[in-house]
Amino acid sequence: MSKATYPLKLPLSVKQAAQRLAREDGVSLNQWIAAAVAEKVGVVETAAEFFKKRAGSATGARLMRFLENAPKASPDPADRVR
């Protein structure tokens, strides 16, 4: 596995929380941050692939045509954002 360095600047509160969590996991801060970044990359790539498959051949133009046919009604009072 090749490695690259990257100077990372974190807000102090985030760094302190990461240090605490790394200590609790029994790993170095560097290992903990690398694992956290790898986890986030996996989640984002998995979500992107999921939505790409779910969208299929859908297009923005087809969505707009669908929405233009939606009834012009106010939301139910229980569904309103307060």
Biopython code that builds the backbone (N, CA, C, O; Angstrom):
import numpy as np
from Bio.PDB.StructureBuilder import StructureBuilder

atoms = [
    (1, "MET", "N", (0.853, -1.174, 0.000)),
    (1, "MET", "CA", (0.000, 0.000, 0.000)),
    (1, "MET", "C", (0.893, 1.229, 0.000)),
    (1, "MET", "O", (1.741, 1.389, 0.878)),
    (2, "SER", "N", (0.701, 2.093, -0.983)),
    (2, "SER", "CA", (1.460, 3.334, -1.001)),
    (2, "SER", "C", (0.795, 4.334, -0.070)),
    (2, "SER", "O", (-0.413, 4.289, 0.161)),
    (3, "LYS", "N", (1.591, 5.214, 0.444)),
    (3, "LYS", "CA", (1.069, 6.201, 1.393)),
    (3, "LYS", "C", (1.444, 7.590, 0.923)),
    (3, "LYS", "O", (2.486, 7.791, 0.300)),
    (4, "ALA", "N", (0.594, 8.530, 1.224)),
    (4, "ALA", "CA", (0.850, 9.925, 0.922)),
    (4, "ALA", "C", (0.608, 10.734, 2.184)),
    (4, "ALA", "O", (-0.219, 10.370, 3.020)),
    (5, "THR", "N", (1.320, 11.808, 2.311)),
    (5, "THR", "CA", (1.099, 12.684, 3.459)),
    (5, "THR", "C", (0.239, 13.865, 3.031)),
    (5, "THR", "O", (0.249, 14.292, 1.877)),
    (6, "TYR", "N", (-0.495, 14.366, 3.993)),
    (6, "TYR", "CA", (-1.358, 15.514, 3.744)),
    (6, "TYR", "C", (-1.420, 16.330, 5.031)),
    (6, "TYR", "O", (-1.854, 15.825, 6.066)),
    (7, "PRO", "N", (-0.988, 17.584, 4.971)),
    (7, "PRO", "CA", (-1.077, 18.408, 6.186)),
    (7, "PRO", "C", (-2.541, 18.724, 6.476)),
    (7, "PRO", "O", (-3.233, 19.316, 5.648)),
    (8, "LEU", "N", (-2.993, 18.337, 7.622)),
    (8, "LEU", "CA", (-4.406, 18.481, 7.960)),
    (8, "LEU", "C", (-4.571, 19.480, 9.094)),
    (8, "LEU", "O", (-3.938, 19.357, 10.142)),
    (9, "LYS", "N", (-5.421, 20.460, 8.876)),
    (9, "LYS", "CA", (-5.730, 21.424, 9.921)),
    (9, "LYS", "C", (-7.153, 21.172, 10.382)),
    (9, "LYS", "O", (-8.093, 21.197, 9.588)),
    (10, "LEU", "N", (-7.296, 20.932, 11.660)),
    (10, "LEU", "CA", (-8.608, 20.657, 12.244)),
    (10, "LEU", "C", (-8.912, 21.698, 13.311)),
    (10, "LEU", "O", (-8.002, 22.212, 13.961)),
    (11, "PRO", "N", (-10.191, 22.008, 13.489)),
    (11, "PRO", "CA", (-10.546, 22.821, 14.657)),
    (11, "PRO", "C", (-10.100, 22.061, 15.911)),
    (11, "PRO", "O", (-10.173, 20.833, 15.960)),
    (12, "LEU", "N", (-9.646, 22.788, 16.903)),
    (12, "LEU", "CA", (-9.122, 22.168, 18.114)),
    (12, "LEU", "C", (-10.116, 21.193, 18.733)),
    (12, "LEU", "O", (-9.726, 20.112, 19.175)),
    (13, "SER", "N", (-11.375, 21.554, 18.770)),
    (13, "SER", "CA", (-12.374, 20.672, 19.393)),
    (13, "SER", "C", (-12.506, 19.351, 18.639)),
    (13, "SER", "O", (-12.702, 18.301, 19.251)),
    (14, "VAL", "N", (-12.397, 19.402, 17.303)),
    (14, "VAL", "CA", (-12.484, 18.178, 16.502)),
    (14, "VAL", "C", (-11.254, 17.323, 16.743)),
    (14, "VAL", "O", (-11.358, 16.105, 16.890)),
    (15, "LYS", "N", (-10.084, 17.959, 16.783)),
    (15, "LYS", "CA", (-8.844, 17.204, 17.024)),
    (15, "LYS", "C", (-8.882, 16.541, 18.398)),
    (15, "LYS", "O", (-8.499, 15.380, 18.541)),
    (16, "GLN", "N", (-9.336, 17.265, 19.389)),
    (16, "GLN", "CA", (-9.395, 16.703, 20.742)),
    (16, "GLN", "C", (-10.364, 15.521, 20.803)),
    (16, "GLN", "O", (-10.082, 14.516, 21.456)),
    (17, "ALA", "N", (-11.495, 15.642, 20.128)),
    (17, "ALA", "CA", (-12.453, 14.529, 20.103)),
    (17, "ALA", "C", (-11.850, 13.336, 19.379)),
    (17, "ALA", "O", (-11.997, 12.201, 19.833)),
    (18, "ALA", "N", (-11.172, 13.574, 18.258)),
    (18, "ALA", "CA", (-10.540, 12.489, 17.511)),
    (18, "ALA", "C", (-9.449, 11.829, 18.355)),
    (18, "ALA", "O", (-9.322, 10.604, 18.355)),
    (19, "GLN", "N", (-8.664, 12.630, 19.070)),
    (19, "GLN", "CA", (-7.632, 12.067, 19.949)),
    (19, "GLN", "C", (-8.250, 11.175, 21.024)),
    (19, "GLN", "O", (-7.749, 10.087, 21.308)),
    (20, "ARG", "N", (-9.327, 11.644, 21.606)),
    (20, "ARG", "CA", (-9.999, 10.863, 22.658)),
    (20, "ARG", "C", (-10.508, 9.545, 22.086)),
    (20, "ARG", "O", (-10.320, 8.489, 22.689)),
    (21, "LEU", "N", (-11.155, 9.606, 20.917)),
    (21, "LEU", "CA", (-11.694, 8.390, 20.311)),
    (21, "LEU", "C", (-10.584, 7.432, 19.884)),
    (21, "LEU", "O", (-10.724, 6.217, 20.019)),
    (22, "ALA", "N", (-9.491, 7.974, 19.373)),
    (22, "ALA", "CA", (-8.344, 7.130, 18.997)),
    (22, "ALA", "C", (-7.781, 6.438, 20.232)),
    (22, "ALA", "O", (-7.480, 5.244, 20.201)),
    (23, "ARG", "N", (-7.642, 7.191, 21.313)),
    (23, "ARG", "CA", (-7.140, 6.620, 22.568)),
    (23, "ARG", "C", (-8.068, 5.499, 23.048)),
    (23, "ARG", "O", (-7.602, 4.440, 23.467)),
    (24, "GLU", "N", (-9.395, 5.741, 22.984)),
    (24, "GLU", "CA", (-10.365, 4.717, 23.395)),
    (24, "GLU", "C", (-10.268, 3.466, 22.520)),
    (24, "GLU", "O", (-10.470, 2.349, 22.998)),
    (25, "ASP", "N", (-9.955, 3.663, 21.226)),
    (25, "ASP", "CA", (-9.811, 2.524, 20.312)),
    (25, "ASP", "C", (-8.432, 1.879, 20.399)),
    (25, "ASP", "O", (-8.205, 0.812, 19.829)),
    (26, "GLY", "N", (-7.519, 2.523, 21.110)),
    (26, "GLY", "CA", (-6.174, 1.977, 21.263)),
    (26, "GLY", "C", (-5.330, 2.088, 20.000)),
    (26, "GLY", "O", (-4.481, 1.235, 19.741)),
    (27, "VAL", "N", (-5.560, 3.145, 19.210)),
    (27, "VAL", "CA", (-4.783, 3.353, 17.989)),
    (27, "VAL", "C", (-4.241, 4.774, 17.990)),
    (27, "VAL", "O", (-4.665, 5.618, 18.779)),
    (28, "SER", "N", (-3.296, 5.020, 17.093)),
    (28, "SER", "CA", (-2.757, 6.376, 16.983)),
    (28, "SER", "C", (-3.802, 7.290, 16.345)),
    (28, "SER", "O", (-4.741, 6.834, 15.693)),
    (29, "LEU", "N", (-3.613, 8.576, 16.551)),
    (29, "LEU", "CA", (-4.506, 9.554, 15.937)),
    (29, "LEU", "C", (-4.449, 9.414, 14.422)),
    (29, "LEU", "O", (-5.479, 9.486, 13.751)),
    (30, "ASN", "N", (-3.253, 9.216, 13.882)),
    (30, "ASN", "CA", (-3.094, 9.053, 12.441)),
    (30, "ASN", "C", (-3.898, 7.849, 11.931)),
    (30, "ASN", "O", (-4.590, 7.949, 10.917)),
    (31, "GLN", "N", (-3.805, 6.723, 12.626)),
    (31, "GLN", "CA", (-4.569, 5.530, 12.217)),
    (31, "GLN", "C", (-6.062, 5.792, 12.295)),
    (31, "GLN", "O", (-6.819, 5.384, 11.414)),
    (32, "TRP", "N", (-6.481, 6.469, 13.347)),
    (32, "TRP", "CA", (-7.904, 6.715, 13.543)),
    (32, "TRP", "C", (-8.452, 7.615, 12.440)),
    (32, "TRP", "O", (-9.526, 7.356, 11.897)),
    (33, "ILE", "N", (-7.708, 8.680, 12.111)),
    (33, "ILE", "CA", (-8.146, 9.591, 11.050)),
    (33, "ILE", "C", (-8.155, 8.876, 9.703)),
    (33, "ILE", "O", (-9.088, 9.055, 8.920)),
    (34, "ALA", "N", (-7.127, 8.065, 9.419)),
    (34, "ALA", "CA", (-7.082, 7.325, 8.151)),
    (34, "ALA", "C", (-8.284, 6.383, 8.035)),
    (34, "ALA", "O", (-8.893, 6.283, 6.970)),
    (35, "ALA", "N", (-8.621, 5.701, 9.115)),
    (35, "ALA", "CA", (-9.775, 4.792, 9.094)),
    (35, "ALA", "C", (-11.076, 5.571, 8.921)),
    (35, "ALA", "O", (-11.972, 5.129, 8.202)),
    (36, "ALA", "N", (-11.188, 6.738, 9.582)),
    (36, "ALA", "CA", (-12.397, 7.552, 9.463)),
    (36, "ALA", "C", (-12.571, 8.058, 8.037)),
    (36, "ALA", "O", (-13.685, 8.060, 7.513)),
    (37, "VAL", "N", (-11.490, 8.484, 7.408)),
    (37, "VAL", "CA", (-11.565, 8.970, 6.027)),
    (37, "VAL", "C", (-11.927, 7.813, 5.096)),
    (37, "VAL", "O", (-12.761, 7.971, 4.204)),
    (38, "ALA", "N", (-11.303, 6.651, 5.301)),
    (38, "ALA", "CA", (-11.609, 5.482, 4.467)),
    (38, "ALA", "C", (-13.074, 5.083, 4.612)),
    (38, "ALA", "O", (-13.719, 4.727, 3.626)),
    (39, "GLU", "N", (-13.601, 5.140, 5.825)),
    (39, "GLU", "CA", (-15.007, 4.816, 6.067)),
    (39, "GLU", "C", (-15.916, 5.799, 5.332)),
    (39, "GLU", "O", (-16.898, 5.390, 4.711)),
    (40, "LYS", "N", (-15.601, 7.070, 5.397)),
    (40, "LYS", "CA", (-16.410, 8.085, 4.728)),
    (40, "LYS", "C", (-16.370, 7.913, 3.213)),
    (40, "LYS", "O", (-17.399, 8.034, 2.549)),
    (41, "VAL", "N", (-15.192, 7.631, 2.665)),
    (41, "VAL", "CA", (-15.060, 7.397, 1.224)),
    (41, "VAL", "C", (-15.942, 6.224, 0.806)),
    (41, "VAL", "O", (-16.645, 6.301, -0.201)),
    (42, "GLY", "N", (-15.904, 5.146, 1.574)),
    (42, "GLY", "CA", (-16.733, 3.982, 1.268)),
    (42, "GLY", "C", (-18.214, 4.289, 1.292)),
    (42, "GLY", "O", (-18.959, 3.844, 0.420)),
    (43, "VAL", "N", (-18.643, 5.046, 2.284)),
    (43, "VAL", "CA", (-20.055, 5.400, 2.406)),
    (43, "VAL", "C", (-20.496, 6.261, 1.226)),
    (43, "VAL", "O", (-21.543, 6.011, 0.630)),
    (44, "VAL", "N", (-19.707, 7.261, 0.894)),
    (44, "VAL", "CA", (-20.077, 8.162, -0.195)),
    (44, "VAL", "C", (-20.103, 7.422, -1.526)),
    (44, "VAL", "O", (-21.025, 7.599, -2.321)),
    (45, "GLU", "N", (-19.086, 6.587, -1.769)),
    (45, "GLU", "CA", (-19.058, 5.849, -3.032)),
    (45, "GLU", "C", (-20.204, 4.845, -3.115)),
    (45, "GLU", "O", (-20.785, 4.666, -4.185)),
    (46, "THR", "N", (-20.534, 4.196, -2.017)),
    (46, "THR", "CA", (-21.644, 3.248, -1.997)),
    (46, "THR", "C", (-22.962, 3.973, -2.251)),
    (46, "THR", "O", (-23.794, 3.493, -3.020)),
    (47, "ALA", "N", (-23.157, 5.121, -1.611)),
    (47, "ALA", "CA", (-24.385, 5.892, -1.802)),
    (47, "ALA", "C", (-24.491, 6.379, -3.242)),
    (47, "ALA", "O", (-25.566, 6.324, -3.839)),
    (48, "ALA", "N", (-23.394, 6.849, -3.796)),
    (48, "ALA", "CA", (-23.422, 7.340, -5.179)),
    (48, "ALA", "C", (-23.806, 6.213, -6.132)),
    (48, "ALA", "O", (-24.606, 6.420, -7.044)),
    (49, "GLU", "N", (-23.246, 5.033, -5.931)),
    (49, "GLU", "CA", (-23.567, 3.892, -6.790)),
    (49, "GLU", "C", (-25.030, 3.485, -6.618)),
    (49, "GLU", "O", (-25.708, 3.170, -7.596)),
    (50, "PHE", "N", (-25.516, 3.493, -5.375)),
    (50, "PHE", "CA", (-26.909, 3.144, -5.110)),
    (50, "PHE", "C", (-27.845, 4.087, -5.867)),
    (50, "PHE", "O", (-28.756, 3.639, -6.562)),
    (51, "PHE", "N", (-27.614, 5.396, -5.730)),
    (51, "PHE", "CA", (-28.507, 6.356, -6.376)),
    (51, "PHE", "C", (-28.388, 6.320, -7.891)),
    (51, "PHE", "O", (-29.366, 6.552, -8.602)),
    (52, "LYS", "N", (-27.198, 6.030, -8.382)),
    (52, "LYS", "CA", (-27.018, 5.916, -9.827)),
    (52, "LYS", "C", (-27.845, 4.747, -10.359)),
    (52, "LYS", "O", (-28.519, 4.875, -11.381)),
    (53, "LYS", "N", (-27.795, 3.606, -9.663)),
    (53, "LYS", "CA", (-28.589, 2.443, -10.078)),
    (53, "LYS", "C", (-30.075, 2.727, -9.912)),
    (53, "LYS", "O", (-30.878, 2.374, -10.777)),
    (54, "ARG", "N", (-30.442, 3.359, -8.809)),
    (54, "ARG", "CA", (-31.857, 3.630, -8.515)),
    (54, "ARG", "C", (-32.449, 4.588, -9.542)),
    (54, "ARG", "O", (-33.611, 4.449, -9.922)),
    (55, "ALA", "N", (-31.664, 5.553, -9.989)),
    (55, "ALA", "CA", (-32.154, 6.529, -10.956)),
    (55, "ALA", "C", (-32.380, 5.889, -12.318)),
    (55, "ALA", "O", (-33.257, 6.319, -13.067)),
    (56, "GLY", "N", (-31.599, 4.868, -12.642)),
    (56, "GLY", "CA", (-31.761, 4.208, -13.930)),
    (56, "GLY", "C", (-31.657, 5.199, -15.066)),
    (56, "GLY", "O", (-30.662, 5.913, -15.192)),
    (57, "SER", "N", (-32.683, 5.240, -15.891)),
    (57, "SER", "CA", (-32.660, 6.146, -17.048)),
    (57, "SER", "C", (-33.439, 7.438, -16.787)),
    (57, "SER", "O", (-33.764, 8.174, -17.719)),
    (58, "ALA", "N", (-33.730, 7.703, -15.526)),
    (58, "ALA", "CA", (-34.481, 8.915, -15.190)),
    (58, "ALA", "C", (-33.701, 10.158, -15.598)),
    (58, "ALA", "O", (-32.472, 10.188, -15.541)),
    (59, "THR", "N", (-34.435, 11.172, -16.006)),
    (59, "THR", "CA", (-33.806, 12.443, -16.373)),
    (59, "THR", "C", (-34.534, 13.583, -15.677)),
    (59, "THR", "O", (-35.675, 13.443, -15.237)),
    (60, "GLY", "N", (-33.857, 14.690, -15.592)),
    (60, "GLY", "CA", (-34.475, 15.876, -15.002)),
    (60, "GLY", "C", (-35.682, 16.339, -15.791)),
    (60, "GLY", "O", (-36.672, 16.789, -15.214)),
    (61, "ALA", "N", (-35.602, 16.230, -17.118)),
    (61, "ALA", "CA", (-36.720, 16.666, -17.967)),
    (61, "ALA", "C", (-37.954, 15.805, -17.707)),
    (61, "ALA", "O", (-39.070, 16.320, -17.636)),
    (62, "ARG", "N", (-37.754, 14.505, -17.566)),
    (62, "ARG", "CA", (-38.906, 13.620, -17.284)),
    (62, "ARG", "C", (-39.491, 13.907, -15.914)),
    (62, "ARG", "O", (-40.706, 13.839, -15.727)),
    (63, "LEU", "N", (-38.631, 14.227, -14.954)),
    (63, "LEU", "CA", (-39.120, 14.578, -13.623)),
    (63, "LEU", "C", (-39.968, 15.843, -13.690)),
    (63, "LEU", "O", (-41.029, 15.908, -13.070)),
    (64, "MET", "N", (-39.516, 16.839, -14.430)),
    (64, "MET", "CA", (-40.275, 18.085, -14.536)),
    (64, "MET", "C", (-41.631, 17.850, -15.191)),
    (64, "MET", "O", (-42.629, 18.437, -14.773)),
    (65, "ARG", "N", (-41.680, 17.004, -16.207)),
    (65, "ARG", "CA", (-42.976, 16.694, -16.835)),
    (65, "ARG", "C", (-43.901, 16.024, -15.825)),
    (65, "ARG", "O", (-45.095, 16.320, -15.779)),
    (66, "PHE", "N", (-43.350, 15.122, -15.018)),
    (66, "PHE", "CA", (-44.137, 14.444, -13.986)),
    (66, "PHE", "C", (-44.662, 15.461, -12.979)),
    (66, "PHE", "O", (-45.840, 15.429, -12.621)),
    (67, "LEU", "N", (-43.802, 16.357, -12.523)),
    (67, "LEU", "CA", (-44.207, 17.339, -11.517)),
    (67, "LEU", "C", (-45.231, 18.331, -12.057)),
    (67, "LEU", "O", (-46.086, 18.806, -11.309)),
    (68, "GLU", "N", (-45.154, 18.645, -13.335)),
    (68, "GLU", "CA", (-46.128, 19.565, -13.928)),
    (68, "GLU", "C", (-47.534, 18.987, -13.882)),
    (68, "GLU", "O", (-48.508, 19.740, -13.896)),
    (69, "ASN", "N", (-47.657, 17.670, -13.827)),
    (69, "ASN", "CA", (-48.963, 17.011, -13.777)),
    (69, "ASN", "C", (-49.448, 16.777, -12.348)),
    (69, "ASN", "O", (-50.549, 16.265, -12.141)),
    (70, "ALA", "N", (-48.641, 17.146, -11.372)),
    (70, "ALA", "CA", (-49.039, 16.954, -9.974)),
    (70, "ALA", "C", (-50.170, 17.909, -9.639)),
    (70, "ALA", "O", (-50.213, 19.024, -10.160)),
    (71, "PRO", "N", (-51.090, 17.489, -8.774)),
    (71, "PRO", "CA", (-52.188, 18.379, -8.418)),
    (71, "PRO", "C", (-51.676, 19.630, -7.698)),
    (71, "PRO", "O", (-50.703, 19.572, -6.946)),
    (72, "LYS", "N", (-52.326, 20.723, -7.933)),
    (72, "LYS", "CA", (-51.970, 21.995, -7.286)),
    (72, "LYS", "C", (-52.760, 22.091, -5.984)),
    (72, "LYS", "O", (-53.800, 22.747, -5.927)),
    (73, "ALA", "N", (-52.271, 21.446, -4.961)),
    (73, "ALA", "CA", (-52.965, 21.415, -3.673)),
    (73, "ALA", "C", (-51.997, 21.798, -2.551)),
    (73, "ALA", "O", (-50.796, 21.540, -2.636)),
    (74, "SER", "N", (-52.523, 22.399, -1.532)),
    (74, "SER", "CA", (-51.714, 22.736, -0.361)),
    (74, "SER", "C", (-51.418, 21.469, 0.420)),
    (74, "SER", "O", (-52.204, 20.522, 0.390)),
    (75, "PRO", "N", (-50.297, 21.444, 1.116)),
    (75, "PRO", "CA", (-49.986, 20.267, 1.932)),
    (75, "PRO", "C", (-50.985, 20.105, 3.066)),
    (75, "PRO", "O", (-51.592, 21.076, 3.519)),
    (76, "ASP", "N", (-51.146, 18.896, 3.510)),
    (76, "ASP", "CA", (-51.961, 18.608, 4.682)),
    (76, "ASP", "C", (-51.356, 19.398, 5.851)),
    (76, "ASP", "O", (-50.132, 19.484, 5.957)),
    (77, "PRO", "N", (-52.183, 19.973, 6.726)),
    (77, "PRO", "CA", (-51.642, 20.759, 7.848)),
    (77, "PRO", "C", (-50.619, 19.986, 8.698)),
    (77, "PRO", "O", (-49.687, 20.587, 9.233)),
    (78, "ALA", "N", (-50.780, 18.683, 8.824)),
    (78, "ALA", "CA", (-49.846, 17.882, 9.617)),
    (78, "ALA", "C", (-48.478, 17.768, 8.933)),
    (78, "ALA", "O", (-47.480, 17.458, 9.584)),
    (79, "ASP", "N", (-48.436, 18.018, 7.621)),
    (79, "ASP", "CA", (-47.178, 17.895, 6.868)),
    (79, "ASP", "C", (-46.442, 19.223, 6.730)),
    (79, "ASP", "O", (-45.359, 19.256, 6.145)),
    (80, "ARG", "N", (-46.983, 20.296, 7.238)),
    (80, "ARG", "CA", (-46.352, 21.602, 7.101)),
    (80, "ARG", "C", (-45.133, 21.704, 8.007)),
    (80, "ARG", "O", (-45.117, 21.164, 9.113)),
    (81, "VAL", "N", (-44.128, 22.396, 7.528)),
    (81, "VAL", "CA", (-42.937, 22.658, 8.339)),
    (81, "VAL", "C", (-43.239, 23.849, 9.225)),
    (81, "VAL", "O", (-43.739, 24.873, 8.758)),
    (82, "ARG", "N", (-42.941, 23.716, 10.470)),
    (82, "ARG", "CA", (-43.270, 24.786, 11.427)),
    (82, "ARG", "C", (-42.112, 25.673, 11.679)),
    (82, "ARG", "O", (-42.218, 26.621, 12.457)),
]
sb = StructureBuilder()
sb.init_structure("model")
sb.init_model(0)
sb.init_chain("A")
sb.init_seg("    ")
for serial, (resi, resn, name, xyz) in enumerate(atoms, 1):
    if name == "N":
        sb.init_residue(resn, " ", resi, " ")
    sb.init_atom(name, np.array(xyz, "f"), 0.0, 1.0, " ", f" {name:<3s}", serial, name[0])
structure = sb.get_structure()
